[in-house]
Amino acid sequence: MKKWKLVAAFMTIALLSLGLMACSDEEASGSGEKEILMWSGTTGPDGELIQKNIDQYNETDPEYKVKLVKMQGETLNSKLASVTRSGEGVPDIALIASESVSNYQSQGMLESWGKYIEGTDIKADNYLEAAWNVGTVDGEQYGLPATMGTWVMYYNKDLVDKYAPGAADDNIITYEEIEKAGEAAKGDGIYAYGFSWPMQNFNNLYLQMGGKFSEDGKPTINNETAVAAAEEFKDLYDQGYMSENGEDAVKLFKNGKIIFLPEGTWMLSEMQKIEDFEWVETFTPQWDAANIVQGSGADQFAMFTSEERSEDKVKATVKFIEWLQSNQLEWVKSGANPTALSMLDNEEYTQMPQSFLLKSEKARDAITIVTDPGASHIFSEIDSSLWDMIQGKVDIKEQLGKIQQVVDDKTKQ
């Protein structure tokens, strides 16, 4: 699920309880003697694509086959914590979010891959630099990159030709160009900017403006850069260039009512349903065309501490991850990008729209992954209150001050 909302505490407890019950059967409790048990919080169609890749690996007749157990993300986090504390039923590997690596490592829950990947093809040079660095904590590798999801932008080529001719020639659309397109299209009932996920829109613009989510090891969001980012969205809204709160921006885009739609690479399957016009996937809107920033996340393979896991099994797991480096085609059909650069040798992958993020050095250098302590709390608060700031229901500076206090309180807990 790409989007979260705060829900009542009793609902969260109920859902977690149901999830734990659903995943407490024998399939999630441990692996066989010649089996690598892998846990993932990726379900639905994306989980099915991962399973296809794993099936392909198992068909190569490895000594240790991989068994995938999928569960909801909240359930995954809860189960990983409980089994690691008990030391029983710990999976051999788990697929975790990029921002979780440092948190789990600080709690002593992860084992280093260091000695197991020495002399193998699993090394920094073979991966996207930003994705590899996510798994590095205090000079040790606690996470190995899997795939990457990125906040990009889709645009309607016909509408760009009509309302913003030439703006997309360099594949970079600036906020200034969006505003000009908005003024040209407004009279025809066409939005220039489709605003869907508040946190992602804010995160990218804030980073592009030079914003940081931590200073001196402490989370920060109550600053002038954050004010400027929120004000830019408010200006787009006030001028009528941006879709309204409650409107389905993706649906409007598919119906030809939005020129530029910032969205995730994970929306590829939805875009592929469009038949009425030509769409293009490119960089997310940029504040400065000369300084491209692409907010992303790179899931990591992690080993949670366990005395039950043999060294032979860890070595077999490394072989599986090595194999994945050039065999992730099914997995990335969801719109994700591989993090292993060897996939650039796969012609079918390089024809996929999202592959532009790996094919050029400029795009690879633009990838930015936030792992600052407290950033997840900031994202959650921004997600729930940015529309109030945009619509003028609350003062931007005052609201950011309140968010800062909430985040400070949460990080002290």
C-alpha positions as CSV (number, residue, x, y, z in Angstrom):
1,M,0.0,0.0,0.0
2,K,1.5,3.3,-1.0
3,K,-0.3,5.6,1.3
4,W,-1.0,5.5,5.1
5,K,-3.4,7.5,7.3
6,L,-3.5,7.7,11.1
7,V,-6.3,5.5,12.4
8,A,-7.8,5.0,15.8
9,A,-5.7,3.0,18.2
10,F,-8.3,0.2,18.7
11,M,-8.5,-0.3,14.9
12,T,-4.7,-0.7,14.7
13,I,-4.7,-3.2,17.5
14,A,-7.5,-5.2,15.9
15,L,-5.8,-5.3,12.5
16,L,-2.5,-6.3,14.0
17,S,-4.2,-9.1,15.9
18,L,-5.9,-10.4,12.8
19,G,-2.6,-10.2,10.9
20,L,-0.7,-12.0,13.5
21,M,-3.3,-14.7,13.6
22,A,-3.2,-15.0,9.8
23,C,0.6,-15.4,9.7
24,S,1.0,-17.6,12.8
25,D,0.7,-20.9,11.0
26,E,3.5,-23.3,10.2
27,E,4.5,-21.6,6.9
28,A,5.9,-18.6,8.8
29,S,7.3,-20.3,11.8
30,G,10.6,-21.5,10.3
31,S,12.4,-22.9,7.3
32,G,13.2,-26.4,6.4
33,E,16.7,-27.9,6.6
34,K,17.5,-27.0,2.9
35,E,15.2,-24.0,2.7
36,I,15.7,-20.3,2.9
37,L,12.7,-18.6,4.6
38,M,12.1,-15.1,3.4
39,W,9.6,-12.7,4.9
40,S,8.2,-9.8,3.0
41,G,5.6,-7.1,3.6
42,T,4.8,-6.9,-0.1
43,T,1.4,-8.4,-0.9
44,G,-1.1,-8.3,-3.8
45,P,0.1,-8.2,-7.4
46,D,3.6,-6.9,-6.4
47,G,4.0,-9.9,-4.1
48,E,3.0,-12.2,-6.9
49,L,5.7,-10.8,-9.2
50,I,8.3,-11.4,-6.5
51,Q,7.1,-15.0,-6.2
52,K,7.6,-15.5,-9.9
53,N,11.2,-14.5,-9.6
54,I,11.7,-16.8,-6.7
55,D,10.0,-19.6,-8.6
56,Q,12.5,-19.0,-11.4
57,Y,15.4,-19.3,-8.9
58,N,14.1,-22.5,-7.4
59,E,13.8,-24.0,-10.9
60,T,17.7,-23.6,-11.2
61,D,17.8,-26.5,-8.6
62,P,19.9,-24.7,-5.9
63,E,21.0,-26.6,-2.8
64,Y,18.7,-24.3,-0.8
65,K,15.4,-23.2,-2.3
66,V,13.7,-20.0,-1.2
67,K,10.3,-20.0,0.5
68,L,8.5,-16.6,0.4
69,V,6.0,-15.7,3.1
70,K,4.0,-12.5,2.5
71,M,2.2,-10.5,5.1
72,Q,1.0,-6.9,5.7
73,G,3.7,-4.4,6.5
74,E,2.5,-3.8,10.0
75,T,2.3,-7.5,10.7
76,L,5.8,-8.0,9.3
77,N,7.3,-5.3,11.7
78,S,5.5,-6.8,14.7
79,K,6.5,-10.4,14.0
80,L,10.1,-9.5,13.3
81,A,10.3,-7.8,16.7
82,S,8.7,-10.7,18.5
83,V,10.6,-13.6,16.9
84,T,13.9,-11.8,17.3
85,R,13.3,-11.2,21.0
86,S,12.3,-14.9,21.5
87,G,15.0,-16.3,19.2
88,E,12.6,-18.7,17.7
89,G,11.2,-18.8,14.2
90,V,13.4,-16.0,12.9
91,P,13.3,-15.9,9.1
92,D,16.6,-16.4,7.2
93,I,16.1,-13.1,5.4
94,A,13.5,-10.3,5.5
95,L,12.7,-7.6,3.0
96,I,12.5,-4.3,5.0
97,A,12.1,-0.7,4.1
98,S,15.3,1.4,3.6
99,E,14.5,3.7,6.6
100,S,14.2,0.7,8.9
101,V,17.8,-0.6,8.6
102,S,19.5,1.9,11.0
103,N,16.6,1.6,13.5
104,Y,16.8,-2.2,13.7
105,Q,20.6,-2.1,13.8
106,S,20.6,0.3,16.7
107,Q,18.5,-2.2,18.7
108,G,20.9,-5.0,18.0
109,M,18.4,-6.9,15.9
110,L,20.5,-7.3,12.7
111,E,23.5,-9.4,11.8
112,S,26.2,-8.0,9.4
113,W,26.5,-9.4,6.0
114,G,30.2,-8.4,6.0
115,K,32.2,-11.6,6.1
116,Y,29.6,-13.5,4.0
117,I,29.8,-11.2,1.0
118,E,33.6,-10.9,0.9
119,G,34.9,-12.2,-2.5
120,T,31.4,-12.3,-4.0
121,D,29.7,-10.1,-6.6
122,I,27.7,-8.4,-3.9
123,K,29.7,-5.2,-3.5
124,A,29.1,-1.5,-3.7
125,D,30.3,-1.1,-7.3
126,N,27.6,-3.4,-8.6
127,Y,24.7,-1.4,-7.1
128,L,23.2,2.0,-7.3
129,E,25.3,4.0,-4.8
130,A,22.4,5.5,-2.9
131,A,20.7,2.2,-2.5
132,W,23.8,0.5,-1.3
133,N,24.6,3.2,1.3
134,V,21.2,2.7,2.9
135,G,22.4,-0.6,4.2
136,T,25.7,0.7,5.6
137,V,25.7,1.5,9.3
138,D,29.0,2.3,11.1
139,G,31.0,1.0,8.2
140,E,29.2,-2.4,8.2
141,Q,26.7,-3.7,5.7
142,Y,23.5,-4.6,7.5
143,G,21.3,-4.3,4.4
144,L,21.7,-5.5,0.8
145,P,19.6,-3.6,-1.8
146,A,16.6,-5.3,-3.4
147,T,14.5,-2.9,-5.5
148,M,13.8,0.8,-5.5
149,G,10.5,2.8,-5.7
150,T,10.7,6.4,-6.7
151,W,8.4,9.4,-6.8
152,V,8.5,10.4,-10.4
153,M,6.1,12.2,-12.7
154,Y,3.8,11.2,-15.6
155,Y,2.6,13.7,-18.1
156,N,0.0,13.9,-20.9
157,K,2.1,14.5,-24.0
158,D,-0.9,16.0,-25.9
159,L,-1.6,18.5,-23.2
160,V,2.0,19.4,-22.8
161,D,2.2,20.2,-26.5
162,K,-0.9,22.3,-26.2
163,Y,-0.3,24.2,-23.0
164,A,3.5,23.9,-22.3
165,P,5.2,23.5,-25.7
166,G,8.9,22.7,-25.3
167,A,8.7,22.3,-21.5
168,A,9.4,18.6,-21.7
169,D,12.1,18.6,-24.3
170,D,14.9,18.2,-21.6
171,N,12.8,15.7,-19.6
172,I,12.8,18.1,-16.7
173,I,9.7,20.0,-15.7
174,T,10.1,22.9,-13.2
175,Y,7.5,24.4,-10.9
176,E,7.9,27.6,-12.9
177,E,6.9,25.7,-16.1
178,I,4.0,24.1,-14.3
179,E,2.7,27.5,-13.2
180,K,2.9,28.8,-16.8
181,A,1.0,25.7,-18.0
182,G,-1.5,26.2,-15.3
183,E,-2.3,29.7,-16.4
184,A,-2.7,28.6,-20.0
185,A,-4.9,25.6,-19.2
186,K,-7.0,27.0,-16.4
187,G,-9.7,28.5,-18.7
188,D,-10.3,25.1,-20.2
189,G,-10.8,23.3,-16.9
190,I,-7.5,21.5,-17.0
191,Y,-5.3,21.3,-14.0
192,A,-1.5,21.6,-14.5
193,Y,-0.6,19.7,-11.3
194,G,-2.2,16.6,-9.9
195,F,-1.7,16.5,-6.1
196,S,-2.1,13.0,-4.7
197,W,0.2,11.9,-1.9
198,P,1.0,15.0,0.3
199,M,4.1,13.5,2.0
200,Q,5.8,12.5,-1.2
201,N,5.1,15.8,-2.9
202,F,6.4,17.7,0.1
203,N,9.4,15.5,0.6
204,N,10.7,16.0,-2.9
205,L,10.2,19.8,-3.1
206,Y,11.6,20.3,0.4
207,L,14.8,18.3,-0.5
208,Q,15.1,20.2,-3.8
209,M,15.0,23.5,-1.9
210,G,17.9,22.3,0.3
211,G,15.8,21.1,3.2
212,K,17.1,18.6,5.7
213,F,15.2,16.3,8.1
214,S,17.8,16.3,10.9
215,E,20.4,18.7,12.3
216,D,22.9,17.6,14.9
217,G,21.2,14.2,15.1
218,K,17.8,15.7,15.9
219,P,14.8,15.9,13.6
220,T,13.9,19.2,12.1
221,I,10.9,20.5,10.2
222,N,10.1,23.8,11.8
223,N,12.2,25.9,9.4
224,E,12.0,28.5,6.6
225,T,12.6,25.9,3.9
226,A,9.6,23.8,5.0
227,V,7.5,27.0,5.0
228,A,8.6,27.8,1.5
229,A,7.7,24.3,0.3
230,A,4.3,24.4,1.8
231,E,3.7,27.9,0.4
232,E,4.5,26.8,-3.1
233,F,1.8,24.2,-3.0
234,K,-0.6,26.7,-1.5
235,D,0.2,29.1,-4.3
236,L,-0.6,26.4,-6.9
237,Y,-3.8,25.7,-5.2
238,D,-4.9,29.3,-4.7
239,Q,-4.3,30.0,-8.4
240,G,-6.4,27.1,-9.4
241,Y,-3.5,25.2,-11.1
242,M,-3.7,22.2,-8.8
243,S,-6.3,19.5,-8.2
244,E,-8.6,19.9,-5.2
245,N,-8.5,18.0,-1.9
246,G,-10.6,14.9,-2.2
247,E,-10.4,14.6,-5.9
248,D,-8.8,11.5,-7.4
249,A,-5.8,12.9,-9.2
250,V,-4.9,9.6,-10.9
251,K,-8.4,9.3,-12.3
252,L,-8.4,12.9,-13.5
253,F,-5.1,12.3,-15.2
254,K,-6.4,9.2,-16.9
255,N,-9.4,11.2,-18.1
256,G,-7.2,13.9,-19.7
257,K,-7.9,16.6,-17.0
258,I,-4.4,16.9,-15.6
259,I,-1.2,17.8,-17.5
260,F,1.5,16.8,-14.9
261,L,0.9,14.0,-12.4
262,P,3.7,13.4,-9.8
263,E,3.3,9.8,-8.6
264,G,5.2,6.7,-7.8
265,T,6.9,4.3,-10.1
266,W,4.6,1.8,-8.6
267,M,1.7,3.4,-10.6
268,L,3.0,1.9,-13.8
269,S,0.2,-0.7,-14.2
270,E,-2.4,2.1,-13.9
271,M,-0.7,4.2,-16.5
272,Q,-0.5,1.2,-18.9
273,K,-4.3,1.1,-18.9
274,I,-4.4,4.5,-20.7
275,E,-5.4,4.3,-24.4
276,D,-6.7,7.8,-25.2
277,F,-3.4,9.7,-25.2
278,E,0.3,9.2,-25.0
279,W,1.8,9.5,-21.6
280,V,5.5,9.8,-20.6
281,E,7.3,9.0,-17.3
282,T,10.1,11.4,-16.2
283,F,11.7,13.1,-13.3
284,T,9.4,14.4,-10.5
285,P,8.8,18.2,-10.8
286,Q,12.0,20.1,-10.0
287,W,12.6,23.4,-8.2
288,D,16.0,23.9,-9.9
289,A,16.6,22.2,-13.3
290,A,20.3,22.3,-12.6
291,N,20.0,20.4,-9.3
292,I,17.8,17.4,-9.8
293,V,16.6,15.5,-6.7
294,Q,14.6,12.3,-6.8
295,G,13.1,11.1,-3.5
296,S,13.2,7.3,-3.4
297,G,13.2,4.2,-1.2
298,A,15.3,1.1,-1.6
299,D,14.1,-2.1,0.2
300,Q,16.8,-4.1,1.8
301,F,17.5,-7.7,2.5
302,A,18.3,-8.0,6.2
303,M,19.4,-10.9,8.5
304,F,17.8,-10.7,11.9
305,T,19.8,-12.2,14.7
306,S,19.3,-15.9,15.2
307,E,21.3,-18.7,16.7
308,E,19.4,-21.3,14.6
309,R,20.7,-20.1,11.2
310,S,23.7,-22.1,9.9
311,E,26.6,-20.5,8.1
312,D,25.9,-22.7,5.1
313,K,22.4,-21.3,4.9
314,V,23.7,-17.7,5.0
315,K,26.1,-18.5,2.2
316,A,23.3,-20.0,0.2
317,T,21.2,-16.9,0.8
318,V,24.1,-14.8,-0.6
319,K,24.1,-16.9,-3.7
320,F,20.4,-16.2,-4.1
321,I,20.9,-12.5,-3.8
322,E,23.8,-12.7,-6.3
323,W,21.5,-14.5,-8.8
324,L,18.9,-11.7,-8.4
325,Q,21.3,-9.1,-9.5
326,S,20.7,-9.9,-13.2
327,N,17.4,-11.8,-12.8
328,Q,14.8,-9.4,-11.4
329,L,12.7,-8.9,-14.6
330,E,9.5,-10.2,-13.2
331,W,9.9,-8.3,-9.9
332,V,10.3,-4.9,-11.6
333,K,7.3,-5.3,-13.9
334,S,5.4,-3.6,-11.0
335,G,7.2,-0.4,-11.9
336,A,10.0,-0.8,-9.4
337,N,13.6,-0.4,-10.5
338,P,16.4,-2.9,-9.8
339,T,19.2,-1.6,-7.6
340,A,21.8,-3.9,-9.2
341,L,23.4,-2.3,-12.3
342,S,23.7,-5.6,-14.1
343,M,20.0,-5.4,-15.0
344,L,21.0,-2.6,-17.5
345,D,22.2,-5.5,-19.7
346,N,18.6,-6.7,-19.9
347,E,17.0,-5.2,-23.0
348,E,13.5,-5.9,-21.8
349,Y,14.1,-4.0,-18.6
350,T,15.7,-1.0,-20.4
351,Q,12.6,-0.6,-22.5
352,M,10.5,-0.1,-19.3
353,P,9.5,3.5,-18.7
354,Q,11.0,3.6,-15.2
355,S,14.5,2.5,-16.4
356,F,15.4,6.1,-17.2
357,L,16.4,6.4,-13.5
358,L,19.2,3.9,-13.9
359,K,20.3,4.5,-17.5
360,S,22.0,7.8,-17.1
361,E,24.6,9.0,-14.6
362,K,22.6,12.2,-14.1
363,A,19.5,10.3,-13.0
364,R,21.5,7.9,-10.8
365,D,23.1,10.8,-9.0
366,A,19.7,12.4,-8.4
367,I,18.4,9.5,-6.3
368,T,18.0,10.6,-2.7
369,I,16.9,8.3,0.1
370,V,15.9,9.7,3.4
371,T,17.0,7.7,6.5
372,D,17.2,10.5,9.1
373,P,16.1,9.5,12.6
374,G,12.6,10.9,13.1
375,A,11.9,11.4,9.4
376,S,9.1,8.8,9.4
377,H,7.3,10.8,12.2
378,I,7.7,14.0,10.1
379,F,6.3,12.3,7.1
380,S,3.3,11.0,9.0
381,E,2.5,14.4,10.4
382,I,3.0,16.2,7.1
383,D,0.8,13.6,5.4
384,S,-2.1,14.3,7.7
385,S,-1.9,18.1,7.9
386,L,-0.4,19.5,4.6
387,W,-3.8,19.9,3.0
388,D,-4.9,22.0,6.0
389,M,-1.9,24.3,5.3
390,I,-2.6,24.4,1.6
391,Q,-6.2,25.3,2.1
392,G,-5.5,28.0,4.7
393,K,-7.3,26.2,7.5
394,V,-4.2,26.5,9.6
395,D,-1.2,28.9,9.6
396,I,1.8,27.2,7.9
397,K,4.4,28.4,10.4
398,E,2.3,27.6,13.4
399,Q,1.4,24.2,12.1
400,L,5.0,23.3,11.4
401,G,5.8,24.4,14.9
402,K,3.2,22.0,16.2
403,I,4.5,19.2,14.0
404,Q,8.0,19.8,15.3
405,Q,6.8,19.4,18.9
406,V,4.9,16.2,18.1
407,V,8.0,14.7,16.4
408,D,10.2,15.7,19.3
409,D,7.9,14.1,21.7
410,K,7.7,10.9,19.7
411,T,11.5,10.6,19.2
412,K,12.0,10.9,23.0
413,Q,9.8,7.9,23.7
